[in-house]
Amino acid sequence: MTQARQFLPQLVEQLPTSVFIHYFDIAAGTETLAHQHEWGQIHLIKSGVLEMEVAGRKMVSPAGYAIWTPPRVQHKAYNRRDIEYCAINVCVSMVGCLPEHACMITLTPLVQAIIDDLIERQVGTVDGYHDQCLTEVLLARLATAHTLDNFLPTTAERLIQPILQALENDPADERTLADWAKIVYSTERTLNRRFQRELKMNFNEWRQRLKVVHALRLLKQSNAINEVAFQLGYSQASSFIKMFRRQMGMTPEAYRQQLLS
């Protein structure tokens, strides 16, 4: 087992410019210790899955989404695999248009294109007129983008937690909610009600999102699409492709090509 590496980001009292961008590769098994800033941060990755704990709440974000942490909100992160990380730091005077609470933000093609351009040109301190205009558009579009509390929420609720843990260990497990009800000595109706109460989604939706999280890791490797589908419990690749496109807005092959580009 790889020994976890821990680090605490450099903490300063203020940003060099109203918007400051930093990005770097983080090795697998690295834990970012709990910290907070006087400014807001938009956290995102180019590929894979970003796991963070924000104000005591675990958040899982696949590529294609960003995690927003408002000023003075404590957060930490842990990545199971290598990631290309980017943080867009936004001063307090410019966060008014963004959500008041930590959440996930869907990255639209326009938002993603702006971020890719800034990263490609290695823009850090945003002090030029054109880059200031660009980041103003970026923040305006992020302010109107679709938000959600969490892509893959979790809970310690006594009936649901064992189910979530078992599925995380084996995402190909195809047992129905009725099957799980027998295992945890409950009823399907009770479990469905608790899924909605605790996770704000039903059992099938949570399981599909879990499959997406695992698929992102497998697609980063050289696995064929059919093999990825099989490892996730699908007997036909077409069903997997349909589910992935519904969740991520693109096919698995398009996502892989995006990684290669």
Accessible surface in RSA format (square Angstrom, percent):
REM  Atomic radii and reference values for relative SASA: ProtOr
REM  Chains: A
REM  Algorithm: Lee & Richards
REM  Probe-radius: 1.40
REM  Slices: 20
REM RES _ NUM      All-atoms   Total-Side   Main-Chain    Non-polar    All polar
REM                ABS   REL    ABS   REL    ABS   REL    ABS   REL    ABS   REL
RES MET A   1   239.53 124.0 150.67  99.7  88.86 211.6 124.50 105.8 115.03 152.4
RES THR A   2    92.80  66.0  68.06  69.0  24.75  59.0  38.93  52.3  53.87  81.4
RES GLN A   3   155.11  86.7 141.38 103.3  13.73  32.7  53.17 113.2 101.94  77.3
RES ALA A   4    51.40  47.3  32.81  50.6  18.59  42.3  33.05  46.5  18.35  48.6
RES ARG A   5   107.42  45.1 103.14  52.6   4.28  10.2  70.99  97.0  36.44  22.1
RES GLN A   6   113.24  63.3  80.61  58.9  32.63  77.7  16.32  34.7  96.92  73.5
RES PHE A   7    69.22  34.6  62.19  38.5   7.02  18.3  69.22  42.0   0.00   0.0
RES LEU A   8    91.76  51.1  67.75  48.5  24.01  60.4  67.75  47.6  24.01  64.6
RES PRO A   9    33.75  24.6  26.36  24.0   7.39  26.9  31.98  26.4   1.76  11.0
RES GLN A  10   157.96  88.3 127.64  93.3  30.32  72.2  51.25 109.1 106.71  80.9
RES LEU A  11    87.29  48.6  58.11  41.6  29.18  73.4  58.55  41.1  28.74  77.3
RES VAL A  12    72.76  47.9  54.44  49.3  18.32  44.1  62.63  54.4  10.13  27.5
RES GLU A  13   160.58  92.2 142.19 107.6  18.39  43.8  59.93 115.9 100.65  82.2
RES GLN A  14   142.58  79.7 132.08  96.5  10.50  25.0  39.73  84.6 102.86  78.0
RES LEU A  15    23.44  13.1   7.28   5.2  16.17  40.6   7.38   5.2  16.06  43.2
RES PRO A  16    86.97  63.4  46.22  42.1  40.75 148.1  59.80  49.4  27.18 168.9
RES THR A  17    28.41  20.2  18.50  18.8   9.90  23.6  28.39  38.1   0.02   0.0
RES SER A  18    58.56  49.5  49.94  66.6   8.62  19.9  16.66  35.5  41.89  58.7
RES VAL A  19     4.47   2.9   3.43   3.1   1.05   2.5   3.43   3.0   1.05   2.8
RES PHE A  20    51.18  25.6  51.18  31.7   0.00   0.0  51.18  31.0   0.00   0.0
RES ILE A  21     4.60   2.6   1.51   1.1   3.09   7.5   1.51   1.1   3.09   8.4
RES HIS A  22    54.74  29.9  51.26  35.6   3.49   8.9  41.08  42.3  13.66  15.9
RES TYR A  23    60.74  28.4  41.24  23.5  19.51  50.8  39.66  29.8  21.09  26.0
RES PHE A  24    86.02  43.0  72.64  45.0  13.38  34.8  84.90  51.5   1.12   3.2
RES ASP A  25   115.93  81.2  90.76  90.3  25.17  59.5  33.53  78.9  82.40  82.2
RES ILE A  26    18.05  10.3  14.11  10.5   3.94   9.5  17.45  12.6   0.60   1.6
RES ALA A  27    52.02  47.8  41.31  63.8  10.71  24.4  45.51  64.1   6.52  17.3
RES ALA A  28    29.02  26.7  28.43  43.9   0.59   1.3  28.43  40.0   0.59   1.6
RES GLY A  29     4.48   5.5   0.00   N/A   4.48   5.5   4.47  12.3   0.01   0.0
RES THR A  30    10.07   7.2   9.46   9.6   0.61   1.4   6.89   9.3   3.18   4.8
RES GLU A  31    40.14  23.0  40.14  30.4   0.00   0.0   5.31  10.3  34.83  28.4
RES THR A  32    13.88   9.9  13.88  14.1   0.00   0.0   7.44  10.0   6.44   9.7
RES LEU A  33    64.93  36.2  64.73  46.3   0.20   0.5  64.93  45.6   0.00   0.0
RES ALA A  34    47.12  43.3  27.61  42.6  19.51  44.4  27.61  38.9  19.51  51.7
RES HIS A  35    13.68   7.5   6.64   4.6   7.04  18.0  10.02  10.3   3.66   4.3
RES GLN A  36    81.04  45.3  71.42  52.2   9.62  22.9  19.42  41.3  61.62  46.7
RES HIS A  37    14.71   8.0   7.91   5.5   6.80  17.4  11.90  12.3   2.81   3.3
RES GLU A  38    82.73  47.5  80.78  61.1   1.96   4.7  37.98  73.5  44.76  36.5
RES TRP A  39    16.68   6.7  14.38   7.0   2.30   5.4  14.38   7.7   2.30   3.7
RES GLY A  40     0.00   0.0   0.00   N/A   0.00   0.0   0.00   0.0   0.00   0.0
RES GLN A  41     6.95   3.9   6.71   4.9   0.25   0.6   0.56   1.2   6.39   4.8
RES ILE A  42     0.00   0.0   0.00   0.0   0.00   0.0   0.00   0.0   0.00   0.0
RES HIS A  43     3.78   2.1   3.66   2.5   0.12   0.3   2.62   2.7   1.16   1.4
RES LEU A  44     5.36   3.0   4.30   3.1   1.06   2.7   5.36   3.8   0.00   0.0
RES ILE A  45     5.55   3.2   0.93   0.7   4.63  11.2   1.20   0.9   4.36  11.8
RES LYS A  46   107.20  52.3  92.92  57.0  14.28  34.0  58.91  53.0  48.28  51.4
RES SER A  47     4.57   3.9   4.57   6.1   0.00   0.0   1.12   2.4   3.45   4.8
RES GLY A  48     8.78  10.8   0.00   N/A   8.78  10.8   8.69  23.8   0.10   0.2
RES VAL A  49    25.68  16.9  15.24  13.8  10.44  25.2  15.24  13.2  10.44  28.3
RES LEU A  50     3.62   2.0   3.62   2.6   0.00   0.0   3.62   2.5   0.00   0.0
RES GLU A  51    22.70  13.0  22.48  17.0   0.22   0.5   7.26  14.0  15.44  12.6
RES MET A  52     7.54   3.9   3.63   2.4   3.91   9.3   6.45   5.5   1.09   1.4
RES GLU A  53    67.47  38.7  64.53  48.8   2.93   7.0   9.58  18.5  57.89  47.3
RES VAL A  54     1.24   0.8   0.28   0.3   0.95   2.3   0.28   0.2   0.95   2.6
RES ALA A  55    77.54  71.3  41.75  64.4  35.78  81.4  53.50  75.3  24.04  63.7
RES GLY A  56    65.10  80.3   0.00   N/A  65.10  80.3  26.82  73.6  38.28  85.7
RES ARG A  57    95.90  40.3  91.36  46.6   4.53  10.8  63.67  87.0  32.22  19.5
RES LYS A  58    75.07  36.6  67.73  41.6   7.34  17.5  39.66  35.7  35.40  37.7
RES MET A  59     0.00   0.0   0.00   0.0   0.00   0.0   0.00   0.0   0.00   0.0
RES VAL A  60     8.15   5.4   8.15   7.4   0.00   0.0   8.15   7.1   0.00   0.0
RES SER A  61     1.60   1.3   1.60   2.1   0.00   0.0   0.00   0.0   1.60   2.2
RES PRO A  62     0.02   0.0   0.00   0.0   0.02   0.1   0.00   0.0   0.02   0.1
RES ALA A  63     3.40   3.1   3.24   5.0   0.16   0.4   3.24   4.6   0.16   0.4
RES GLY A  64    27.69  34.1   0.00   N/A  27.69  34.1  21.78  59.8   5.90  13.2
RES TYR A  65    26.17  12.2  25.70  14.6   0.47   1.2   5.36   4.0  20.81  25.6
RES ALA A  66     0.01   0.0   0.00   0.0   0.01   0.0   0.01   0.0   0.00   0.0
RES ILE A  67     0.00   0.0   0.00   0.0   0.00   0.0   0.00   0.0   0.00   0.0
RES TRP A  68     1.12   0.4   1.12   0.5   0.00   0.0   1.12   0.6   0.00   0.0
RES THR A  69     1.28   0.9   1.08   1.1   0.20   0.5   0.08   0.1   1.20   1.8
RES PRO A  70    12.92   9.4  10.39   9.5   2.53   9.2  10.39   8.6   2.53  15.7
RES PRO A  71    22.50  16.4  12.37  11.3  10.13  36.8  12.37  10.2  10.13  63.0
RES ARG A  72   126.41  53.1 107.98  55.0  18.44  43.9  39.54  54.0  86.88  52.7
RES VAL A  73    34.89  23.0  31.30  28.3   3.60   8.7  34.27  29.8   0.62   1.7
RES GLN A  74    97.99  54.8  93.63  68.4   4.36  10.4  16.51  35.1  81.48  61.8
RES HIS A  75     7.06   3.9   5.07   3.5   1.99   5.1   6.89   7.1   0.18   0.2
RES LYS A  76    66.90  32.6  66.46  40.8   0.43   1.0  20.29  18.3  46.61  49.6
RES ALA A  77    19.79  18.2  16.69  25.7   3.11   7.1  19.37  27.3   0.42   1.1
RES TYR A  78    82.04  38.3  80.60  45.9   1.44   3.7  52.29  39.3  29.75  36.7
RES ASN A  79     5.76   4.0   5.44   5.3   0.32   0.8   1.17   2.8   4.59   4.4
RES ARG A  80   138.22  58.0 119.90  61.1  18.33  43.6  37.38  51.1 100.84  61.1
RES ARG A  81   115.06  48.3 112.48  57.3   2.58   6.1  45.01  61.5  70.05  42.5
RES ASP A  82    85.32  59.8  82.28  81.9   3.04   7.2  28.22  66.4  57.10  56.9
RES ILE A  83     6.60   3.8   3.88   2.9   2.71   6.5   5.45   3.9   1.15   3.1
RES GLU A  84    83.41  47.9  80.06  60.6   3.35   8.0  26.90  52.0  56.51  46.1
RES TYR A  85    25.71  12.0  23.21  13.2   2.51   6.5  14.33  10.8  11.39  14.0
RES CYS A  86     3.64   2.8   3.64   4.1   0.00   0.0   3.48   8.8   0.16   0.2
RES ALA A  87     0.00   0.0   0.00   0.0   0.00   0.0   0.00   0.0   0.00   0.0
RES ILE A  88     1.03   0.6   1.03   0.8   0.00   0.0   1.03   0.7   0.00   0.0
RES ASN A  89     2.16   1.5   2.16   2.1   0.00   0.0   0.50   1.2   1.66   1.6
RES VAL A  90     0.00   0.0   0.00   0.0   0.00   0.0   0.00   0.0   0.00   0.0
RES CYS A  91    25.50  19.3  25.06  27.9   0.44   1.0  21.52  54.5   3.98   4.3
RES VAL A  92    75.14  49.4  66.91  60.6   8.23  19.8  66.91  58.1   8.23  22.3
RES SER A  93   102.83  86.9  59.43  79.3  43.40 100.0  57.93 123.4  44.90  62.9
RES MET A  94    54.86  28.4  43.93  29.1  10.92  26.0  45.69  38.8   9.17  12.1
RES VAL A  95    21.35  14.1  17.65  16.0   3.70   8.9  17.65  15.3   3.70  10.0
RES GLY A  96    75.35  92.9   0.00   N/A  75.35  92.9  44.89 123.2  30.47  68.2
RES CYS A  97    71.85  54.3  42.70  47.6  29.15  68.5  42.16 106.8  29.69  32.0
RES LEU A  98     7.69   4.3   0.00   0.0   7.69  19.3   0.39   0.3   7.29  19.6
RES PRO A  99    39.20  28.6  24.24  22.1  14.95  54.4  36.14  29.8   3.05  19.0
RES GLU A 100   149.97  86.1 124.48  94.2  25.49  60.7  52.87 102.3  97.10  79.3
RES HIS A 101   140.04  76.5 136.76  95.1   3.28   8.4  97.40 100.4  42.64  49.6
RES ALA A 102    11.86  10.9   5.53   8.5   6.33  14.4   5.53   7.8   6.33  16.8
RES CYS A 103    10.18   7.7  10.18  11.4   0.00   0.0   9.33  23.6   0.85   0.9
RES MET A 104     0.00   0.0   0.00   0.0   0.00   0.0   0.00   0.0   0.00   0.0
RES ILE A 105     0.00   0.0   0.00   0.0   0.00   0.0   0.00   0.0   0.00   0.0
RES THR A 106    37.83  26.9  37.83  38.3   0.00   0.0  36.34  48.8   1.49   2.3
RES LEU A 107    16.65   9.3   0.84   0.6  15.82  39.8   0.84   0.6  15.82  42.6
RES THR A 108    44.51  31.7  41.89  42.5   2.62   6.2  43.82  58.9   0.68   1.0
RES PRO A 109   119.78  87.3 107.09  97.6  12.68  46.1 115.65  95.5   4.12  25.6
RES LEU A 110    88.97  49.5  83.13  59.5   5.84  14.7  86.96  61.1   2.01   5.4
RES VAL A 111     0.07   0.0   0.07   0.1   0.00   0.0   0.07   0.1   0.00   0.0
RES GLN A 112    45.27  25.3  45.27  33.1   0.00   0.0  22.74  48.4  22.53  17.1
RES ALA A 113    56.57  52.0  45.19  69.7  11.38  25.9  51.07  71.9   5.51  14.6
RES ILE A 114    10.13   5.8   7.56   5.6   2.56   6.2  10.00   7.2   0.12   0.3
RES ILE A 115     1.68   1.0   1.64   1.2   0.04   0.1   1.68   1.2   0.00   0.0
RES ASP A 116    69.90  49.0  66.01  65.7   3.89   9.2  26.28  61.9  43.62  43.5
RES ASP A 117    52.92  37.1  49.54  49.3   3.38   8.0  21.84  51.4  31.09  31.0
RES LEU A 118     1.11   0.6   1.11   0.8   0.00   0.0   1.11   0.8   0.00   0.0
RES ILE A 119    57.87  32.9  54.58  40.7   3.29   7.9  54.58  39.3   3.29   8.9
RES GLU A 120   145.58  83.6 117.11  88.6  28.47  67.8  46.31  89.6  99.27  81.0
RES ARG A 121   115.08  48.3  87.19  44.4  27.88  66.4  65.15  89.0  49.93  30.3
RES GLN A 122   142.80  79.9 121.53  88.8  21.27  50.6  24.26  51.6 118.54  89.9
RES VAL A 123    14.15   9.3   9.01   8.2   5.13  12.4  14.15  12.3   0.00   0.0
RES GLY A 124    21.38  26.4   0.00   N/A  21.38  26.4  15.51  42.6   5.87  13.1
RES THR A 125    58.99  42.0  48.89  49.6  10.10  24.1  27.63  37.1  31.35  47.4
RES VAL A 126     6.67   4.4   1.85   1.7   4.82  11.6   1.85   1.6   4.82  13.1
RES ASP A 127    99.12  69.4  78.07  77.7  21.05  49.8  25.72  60.5  73.40  73.2
RES GLY A 128    33.70  41.6   0.00   N/A  33.70  41.6  32.69  89.7   1.00   2.3
RES TYR A 129   158.40  74.0 147.77  84.1  10.62  27.6 107.73  81.0  50.67  62.5
RES HIS A 130   148.35  81.1 141.69  98.5   6.66  17.0  96.58  99.5  51.77  60.2
RES ASP A 131    26.15  18.3  25.36  25.2   0.78   1.9   1.55   3.7  24.60  24.5
RES GLN A 132    76.20  42.6  75.26  55.0   0.94   2.2  17.41  37.0  58.80  44.6
RES CYS A 133    47.47  35.9  45.76  51.0   1.71   4.0  25.37  64.3  22.10  23.8
RES LEU A 134    48.58  27.1  47.11  33.7   1.46   3.7  48.55  34.1   0.03   0.1
RES THR A 135     2.66   1.9   2.66   2.7   0.00   0.0   0.22   0.3   2.44   3.7
RES GLU A 136   101.66  58.4  94.61  71.6   7.05  16.8  26.82  51.9  74.85  61.1
RES VAL A 137    69.48  45.7  66.63  60.3   2.85   6.9  69.39  60.3   0.08   0.2
RES LEU A 138     0.40   0.2   0.40   0.3   0.00   0.0   0.40   0.3   0.00   0.0
RES LEU A 139     6.90   3.8   6.90   4.9   0.00   0.0   6.90   4.8   0.00   0.0
RES ALA A 140    53.23  48.9  44.99  69.4   8.24  18.7  50.08  70.5   3.15   8.3
RES ARG A 141   108.48  45.5 106.43  54.3   2.04   4.9  15.00  20.5  93.48  56.7
RES LEU A 142     0.62   0.3   0.00   0.0   0.62   1.6   0.00   0.0   0.62   1.7
RES ALA A 143    33.86  31.1   8.79  13.6  25.07  57.0   8.79  12.4  25.07  66.4
RES THR A 144   103.68  73.7  69.45  70.4  34.23  81.6  74.07  99.5  29.60  44.7
RES ALA A 145    14.63  13.5   0.00   0.0  14.63  33.3   6.01   8.5   8.63  22.9
RES HIS A 146   128.08  70.0 113.81  79.1  14.27  36.5  83.84  86.4  44.23  51.5
RES THR A 147    55.08  39.2  42.18  42.8  12.90  30.7   9.48  12.7  45.60  68.9
RES LEU A 148    31.01  17.3  21.95  15.7   9.06  22.8  31.01  21.8   0.00   0.0
RES ASP A 149    96.28  67.4  90.89  90.5   5.39  12.7  23.45  55.2  72.82  72.6
RES ASN A 150    10.17   7.0   4.85   4.7   5.32  12.8   3.11   7.5   7.05   6.8
RES PHE A 151     1.54   0.8   1.54   1.0   0.00   0.0   1.54   0.9   0.00   0.0
RES LEU A 152    11.79   6.6   8.90   6.4   2.89   7.3   8.90   6.2   2.89   7.8
RES PRO A 153    18.70  13.6  18.42  16.8   0.28   1.0  18.56  15.3   0.14   0.9
RES THR A 154    61.89  44.0  42.25  42.8  19.64  46.8  26.56  35.7  35.33  53.4
RES THR A 155    20.77  14.8   8.22   8.3  12.55  29.9  13.19  17.7   7.58  11.5
RES ALA A 156    93.31  85.8  67.73 104.5  25.59  58.2  69.24  97.5  24.07  63.8
RES GLU A 157    24.88  14.3  13.05   9.9  11.83  28.2  18.80  36.4   6.07   5.0
RES ARG A 158   174.03  73.1 153.62  78.3  20.41  48.6  75.48 103.2  98.55  59.7
RES LEU A 159    12.07   6.7  12.00   8.6   0.07   0.2  12.07   8.5   0.00   0.0
RES ILE A 160     0.00   0.0   0.00   0.0   0.00   0.0   0.00   0.0   0.00   0.0
RES GLN A 161    69.93  39.1  69.89  51.1   0.04   0.1  16.02  34.1  53.91  40.9
RES PRO A 162    59.19  43.1  50.53  46.1   8.66  31.5  54.79  45.2   4.40  27.4
RES ILE A 163     0.03   0.0   0.03   0.0   0.00   0.0   0.03   0.0   0.00   0.0
RES LEU A 164     3.93   2.2   3.93   2.8   0.00   0.0   3.93   2.8   0.00   0.0
RES GLN A 165    79.67  44.6  78.14  57.1   1.53   3.7  31.57  67.2  48.11  36.5
RES ALA A 166    29.91  27.5  21.59  33.3   8.32  18.9  27.24  38.4   2.67   7.1
RES LEU A 167     0.01   0.0   0.01   0.0   0.00   0.0   0.01   0.0   0.00   0.0
RES GLU A 168    53.98  31.0  44.62  33.8   9.36  22.3  15.87  30.7  38.12  31.1
RES ASN A 169   111.17  76.7  76.32  73.8  34.86  83.9  28.51  68.6  82.66  79.9
RES ASP A 170    69.68  48.8  68.48  68.2   1.20   2.8  24.09  56.7  45.59  45.5
RES PRO A 171    16.77  12.2  16.74  15.3   0.03   0.1  16.77  13.8   0.00   0.0
RES ALA A 172    30.73  28.3  22.04  34.0   8.69  19.8  22.29  31.4   8.45  22.4
RES ASP A 173    18.31  12.8  11.50  11.4   6.81  16.1   9.38  22.1   8.92   8.9
RES GLU A 174    91.88  52.8  73.63  55.7  18.25  43.5  44.07  85.2  47.81  39.0
RES ARG A 175    98.45  41.3  94.84  48.3   3.60   8.6  41.12  56.2  57.33  34.7
RES THR A 176    70.22  49.9  69.13  70.1   1.09   2.6  66.46  89.3   3.76   5.7
RES LEU A 177    14.96   8.3  12.51   9.0   2.45   6.1  12.51   8.8   2.45   6.6
RES ALA A 178    38.53  35.4  36.49  56.3   2.04   4.7  37.24  52.4   1.29   3.4
RES ASP A 179    53.80  37.7  51.25  51.0   2.55   6.0   9.77  23.0  44.03  43.9
RES TRP A 180     9.46   3.8   9.46   4.6   0.00   0.0   9.46   5.0   0.00   0.0
RES ALA A 181     4.58   4.2   4.58   7.1   0.00   0.0   4.58   6.5   0.00   0.0
RES LYS A 182   158.83  77.5 141.75  87.0  17.08  40.7  95.04  85.5  63.79  67.9
RES ILE A 183    79.98  45.5  62.00  46.2  17.98  43.3  69.03  49.7  10.96  29.7
RES VAL A 184    23.20  15.3  10.73   9.7  12.47  30.0  16.34  14.2   6.87  18.6
RES TYR A 185   199.91  93.3 166.89  95.0  33.03  85.9 128.05  96.2  71.87  88.6
RES SER A 186    29.76  25.1   4.73   6.3  25.03  57.7  10.64  22.7  19.12  26.8
RES THR A 187    78.36  55.7  74.39  75.4   3.97   9.5  75.12 100.9   3.24   4.9
RES GLU A 188    91.20  52.4  86.68  65.6   4.52  10.8  22.89  44.3  68.31  55.8
RES ARG A 189   189.74  79.7 180.94  92.2   8.81  21.0  66.30  90.6 123.45  74.8
RES THR A 190    27.04  19.2  27.04  27.4   0.00   0.0  10.07  13.5  16.97  25.7
RES LEU A 191     0.00   0.0   0.00   0.0   0.00   0.0   0.00   0.0   0.00   0.0
RES ASN A 192    61.68  42.5  61.68  59.6   0.00   0.0   7.32  17.6  54.36  52.5
RES ARG A 193   131.34  55.1 125.80  64.1   5.54  13.2  67.96  92.9  63.38  38.4
RES ARG A 194    51.78  21.7  51.70  26.4   0.09   0.2   2.11   2.9  49.68  30.1
RES PHE A 195     0.00   0.0   0.00   0.0   0.00   0.0   0.00   0.0   0.00   0.0
RES GLN A 196    81.53  45.6  76.22  55.7   5.31  12.6  32.31  68.8  49.22  37.3
RES ARG A 197   138.11  58.0 122.29  62.3  15.82  37.7  71.96  98.3  66.15  40.1
RES GLU A 198    60.79  34.9  39.66  30.0  21.13  50.3   3.18   6.2  57.60  47.0
RES LEU A 199     3.16   1.8   0.00   0.0   3.16   8.0   0.73   0.5   2.43   6.5
RES LYS A 200   150.77  73.6 124.75  76.5  26.03  62.0  97.78  88.0  52.99  56.4
RES MET A 201    19.82  10.3  14.50   9.6   5.32  12.7  19.82  16.9   0.00   0.0
RES ASN A 202    62.15  42.9  60.59  58.6   1.56   3.7   8.93  21.5  53.22  51.4
RES PHE A 203     6.45   3.2   6.20   3.8   0.25   0.7   6.20   3.8   0.25   0.7
RES ASN A 204    84.29  58.1  83.09  80.3   1.20   2.9  18.73  45.1  65.57  63.4
RES GLU A 205    49.34  28.3  47.03  35.6   2.31   5.5  19.16  37.1  30.18  24.6
RES TRP A 206     0.42   0.2   0.42   0.2   0.00   0.0   0.42   0.2   0.00   0.0
RES ARG A 207    25.96  10.9  25.96  13.2   0.00   0.0   0.14   0.2  25.82  15.6
RES GLN A 208    46.70  26.1  46.70  34.1   0.00   0.0   7.02  15.0  39.68  30.1
RES ARG A 209    37.44  15.7  37.44  19.1   0.00   0.0   0.03   0.0  37.41  22.7
RES LEU A 210     3.30   1.8   3.30   2.4   0.00   0.0   3.30   2.3   0.00   0.0
RES LYS A 211     7.45   3.6   7.45   4.6   0.00   0.0   7.27   6.5   0.18   0.2
RES VAL A 212     0.00   0.0   0.00   0.0   0.00   0.0   0.00   0.0   0.00   0.0
RES VAL A 213    20.91  13.8  19.71  17.8   1.20   2.9  19.71  17.1   1.20   3.2
RES HIS A 214    34.00  18.6  32.54  22.6   1.46   3.7  26.32  27.1   7.68   8.9
RES ALA A 215     0.00   0.0   0.00   0.0   0.00   0.0   0.00   0.0   0.00   0.0
RES LEU A 216     0.14   0.1   0.00   0.0   0.14   0.3   0.00   0.0   0.14   0.4
RES ARG A 217    61.87  26.0  59.37  30.3   2.50   6.0  13.72  18.7  48.16  29.2
RES LEU A 218    10.21   5.7  10.21   7.3   0.00   0.0  10.21   7.2   0.00   0.0
RES LEU A 219     1.87   1.0   0.00   0.0   1.87   4.7   0.00   0.0   1.87   5.0
RES LYS A 220    95.00  46.3  68.33  41.9  26.67  63.5  58.79  52.9  36.21  38.6
RES GLN A 221    88.59  49.5  73.76  53.9  14.83  35.3  41.06  87.4  47.53  36.0
RES SER A 222   117.06  98.9  83.41 111.3  33.65  77.5  54.13 115.3  62.93  88.2
RES ASN A 223    30.87  21.3  24.16  23.3   6.71  16.2   6.41  15.4  24.46  23.6
RES ALA A 224    61.10  56.2  50.76  78.3  10.34  23.5  57.27  80.6   3.83  10.2
RES ILE A 225    28.26  16.1  26.03  19.4   2.23   5.4  26.03  18.7   2.23   6.0
RES ASN A 226   105.97  73.1  99.42  96.1   6.55  15.8  28.41  68.4  77.56  75.0
RES GLU A 227    72.63  41.7  69.57  52.6   3.07   7.3  24.83  48.0  47.81  39.0
RES VAL A 228     0.00   0.0   0.00   0.0   0.00   0.0   0.00   0.0   0.00   0.0
RES ALA A 229     1.50   1.4   1.50   2.3   0.00   0.0   1.50   2.1   0.00   0.0
RES PHE A 230   144.50  72.3 138.17  85.6   6.33  16.5 138.17  83.8   6.33  18.1
RES GLN A 231    71.01  39.7  54.43  39.8  16.58  39.5  25.74  54.8  45.27  34.3
RES LEU A 232     1.22   0.7   1.22   0.9   0.00   0.0   1.22   0.9   0.00   0.0
RES GLY A 233    28.29  34.9   0.00   N/A  28.29  34.9  11.20  30.7  17.09  38.3
RES TYR A 234    37.63  17.6  31.28  17.8   6.35  16.5  30.46  22.9   7.17   8.8
RES SER A 235   117.46  99.3  74.26  99.1  43.21  99.5  53.81 114.6  63.66  89.2
RES GLN A 236   115.16  64.4 109.48  80.0   5.68  13.5  30.20  64.3  84.96  64.4
RES ALA A 237    22.82  21.0  13.55  20.9   9.27  21.1  13.55  19.1   9.27  24.6
RES SER A 238    73.13  61.8  62.40  83.3  10.72  24.7  51.19 109.0  21.94  30.7
RES SER A 239    53.04  44.8  44.07  58.8   8.97  20.7  23.01  49.0  30.02  42.1
RES PHE A 240     0.00   0.0   0.00   0.0   0.00   0.0   0.00   0.0   0.00   0.0
RES ILE A 241    51.06  29.1  51.06  38.0   0.00   0.0  51.06  36.8   0.00   0.0
RES LYS A 242   138.44  67.5 136.50  83.8   1.94   4.6  79.21  71.3  59.23  63.1
RES MET A 243     5.32   2.8   4.83   3.2   0.49   1.2   4.97   4.2   0.35   0.5
RES PHE A 244     0.00   0.0   0.00   0.0   0.00   0.0   0.00   0.0   0.00   0.0
RES ARG A 245   125.39  52.6 122.06  62.2   3.32   7.9  36.31  49.6  89.08  54.0
RES ARG A 246   135.95  57.1 102.01  52.0  33.94  80.8  78.27 107.0  57.67  35.0
RES GLN A 247    22.37  12.5  11.14   8.1  11.23  26.7   2.97   6.3  19.40  14.7
RES MET A 248    24.49  12.7   4.36   2.9  20.12  47.9   8.40   7.1  16.08  21.3
RES GLY A 249    66.22  81.7   0.00   N/A  66.22  81.7  33.20  91.1  33.02  74.0
RES MET A 250    51.43  26.6  46.56  30.8   4.87  11.6  50.36  42.8   1.07   1.4
RES THR A 251    36.98  26.3  36.16  36.7   0.82   2.0  29.79  40.0   7.19  10.9
RES PRO A 252     0.58   0.4   0.58   0.5   0.00   0.0   0.58   0.5   0.00   0.0
RES GLU A 253    77.44  44.5  77.05  58.3   0.38   0.9  53.25 103.0  24.19  19.7
RES ALA A 254    44.96  41.3  34.25  52.9  10.71  24.4  40.09  56.5   4.88  12.9
RES TYR A 255     2.40   1.1   2.40   1.4   0.00   0.0   2.33   1.8   0.06   0.1
RES ARG A 256    34.68  14.6  34.68  17.7   0.00   0.0  19.27  26.3  15.41   9.3
RES GLN A 257    90.39  50.5  86.87  63.5   3.52   8.4  37.52  79.9  52.87  40.1
RES GLN A 258    83.66  46.8  75.32  55.0   8.35  19.9  34.83  74.1  48.84  37.0
RES LEU A 259    36.24  20.2  16.94  12.1  19.29  48.5  18.07  12.7  18.17  48.9
RES LEU A 260   133.26  74.2  98.30  70.3  34.95  87.9 101.97  71.6  31.29  84.2
RES SER A 261   112.62  95.2  54.53  72.8  58.09 133.8  56.41 120.1  56.21  78.8
END  Absolute sums over single chains surface
CHAIN  1 A    13490.7      11119.8       2370.9       7171.0       6319.6
END  Absolute sums over all chains
TOTAL         13490.7      11119.8       2370.9       7171.0       6319.6
